[in-house]
Amino acid sequence: MRATWKPHEKHGTLTRRSDLPDTVYAFPHERKEPLTDARHVRNAVARFDQLTGVTDDERALAFANIKKAAKYYDVDLSEADWHELGSRPSTGRTTADRKKSARAAAATRKKTAARTTTGNKTAARRSAR
């Protein structure tokens, strides 16, 4: 896959994401994972498998763009193929798991709030004596 990435260095003014050309992104069609410096290249590698709704061809293009940007910014890239970075989001949790955790957290917050409120009333009564 031929890389489409080109360096983009706009100096003097703050560059907004909307100002960046498509050629600066790892995933240019989605405009995801900008590769504007070494820190962004490392971030794109770390988050490669988190992007959903992209094809294997788009992942191959993104990896080629990341490799080219890594070479330009002198970032060590130990992976030789995009498959080593993954192709599936690695959330590790299902929607049901997240909802269950959210319910448990809400119950904990209610218990904590009830204890705090009761504790404040007790402390107020003691100081009034």
C-alpha positions as CSV (number, residue, x, y, z in Angstrom):
1,M,0.0,0.0,0.0
2,R,1.4,3.4,-1.0
3,A,1.4,6.0,1.8
4,T,-0.5,9.3,1.3
5,W,1.0,11.0,4.4
6,K,2.9,14.3,3.9
7,P,4.4,16.4,6.6
8,H,2.5,19.5,7.6
9,E,4.2,22.2,9.6
10,K,2.4,25.4,9.9
11,H,4.3,27.8,12.1
12,G,3.4,31.1,13.8
13,T,-0.3,30.4,14.3
14,L,-2.2,27.8,16.2
15,T,-3.2,25.0,13.8
16,R,-6.8,23.8,14.2
17,R,-7.8,20.3,13.3
18,S,-10.1,21.7,10.5
19,D,-7.1,23.5,9.0
20,L,-5.1,20.2,8.5
21,P,-5.1,18.6,5.0
22,D,-6.3,15.0,4.6
23,T,-2.7,14.0,3.8
24,V,-1.6,14.5,7.4
25,Y,-3.9,11.8,8.9
26,A,-3.2,8.1,9.3
27,F,-6.8,7.4,8.2
28,P,-7.3,10.2,5.6
29,H,-10.9,9.3,4.6
30,E,-12.1,9.4,8.2
31,R,-9.7,12.3,9.1
32,K,-8.6,10.3,12.2
33,E,-5.3,10.2,13.9
34,P,-3.4,13.3,12.8
35,L,0.4,12.6,12.4
36,T,1.7,16.1,12.9
37,D,4.6,15.3,15.3
38,A,6.4,12.4,17.0
39,R,3.9,12.4,19.9
40,H,0.9,12.1,17.6
41,V,2.7,9.2,15.7
42,R,3.2,7.3,19.0
43,N,-0.5,8.0,19.9
44,A,-1.7,6.7,16.5
45,V,0.2,3.5,17.0
46,A,-1.2,3.0,20.5
47,R,-4.8,3.7,19.4
48,F,-4.6,1.9,16.0
49,D,-7.0,-0.9,17.0
50,Q,-9.5,1.4,18.6
51,L,-11.0,2.9,15.4
52,T,-14.1,1.1,14.3
53,G,-15.8,1.0,11.0
54,V,-12.7,0.9,8.8
55,T,-11.8,-1.8,6.3
56,D,-8.6,-3.8,6.1
57,D,-7.4,-1.7,3.1
58,E,-7.9,1.5,5.1
59,R,-5.9,0.0,8.0
60,A,-3.1,-1.0,5.6
61,L,-3.1,2.6,4.2
62,A,-3.1,4.0,7.8
63,F,-0.1,1.8,8.7
64,A,1.8,2.9,5.6
65,N,1.1,6.5,6.7
66,I,2.2,5.8,10.2
67,K,5.4,4.2,9.0
68,K,6.2,7.1,6.8
69,A,5.5,9.7,9.5
70,A,7.5,7.6,12.1
71,K,10.5,7.6,9.8
72,Y,10.2,11.4,9.2
73,Y,9.9,12.2,13.0
74,D,12.5,9.6,13.9
75,V,10.1,7.4,16.0
76,D,11.1,3.8,16.5
77,L,8.4,1.5,15.1
78,S,9.0,-2.2,15.9
79,E,5.9,-3.4,14.1
80,A,6.5,-4.5,10.5
81,D,2.8,-5.1,9.5
82,W,-0.5,-3.5,10.5
83,H,-1.8,-6.9,11.8
84,E,0.7,-6.6,14.7
85,L,-1.2,-3.5,15.9
86,G,-4.6,-5.2,15.8
87,S,-7.8,-4.8,13.8
88,R,-10.5,-5.1,16.4
89,P,-11.3,-2.5,19.1
90,S,-9.8,-3.9,22.3
91,T,-12.4,-2.6,24.7
92,G,-12.6,-5.9,26.6
93,R,-16.1,-5.1,27.8
94,T,-19.5,-5.5,26.4
95,T,-22.3,-3.0,26.5
96,A,-24.0,-5.1,29.2
97,D,-20.9,-5.1,31.3
98,R,-20.6,-1.3,31.0
99,K,-24.3,-0.8,32.0
100,K,-23.9,-3.1,35.0
101,S,-20.8,-1.2,36.1
102,A,-22.7,2.1,35.7
103,R,-25.6,0.8,37.8
104,A,-23.1,-0.3,40.5
105,A,-21.4,3.0,40.5
106,A,-24.7,4.9,40.8
107,A,-25.7,2.8,43.8
108,T,-22.3,3.4,45.4
109,R,-22.7,7.2,44.9
110,K,-26.2,7.1,46.5
111,K,-24.9,5.1,49.5
112,T,-22.0,7.5,49.9
113,A,-24.3,10.6,49.6
114,A,-26.7,9.1,52.2
115,R,-23.9,8.4,54.6
116,T,-22.5,11.9,54.1
117,T,-25.9,13.5,54.6
118,T,-26.6,11.4,57.7
119,G,-23.1,12.1,59.1
120,N,-23.6,15.9,58.6
121,K,-26.9,15.8,60.5
122,T,-25.4,13.9,63.3
123,A,-22.4,16.3,63.5
124,A,-24.8,19.3,63.5
125,R,-26.8,17.8,66.4
126,R,-23.6,17.1,68.4
127,S,-22.3,20.7,67.9
128,A,-25.7,22.1,68.9
129,R,-25.6,20.4,72.3
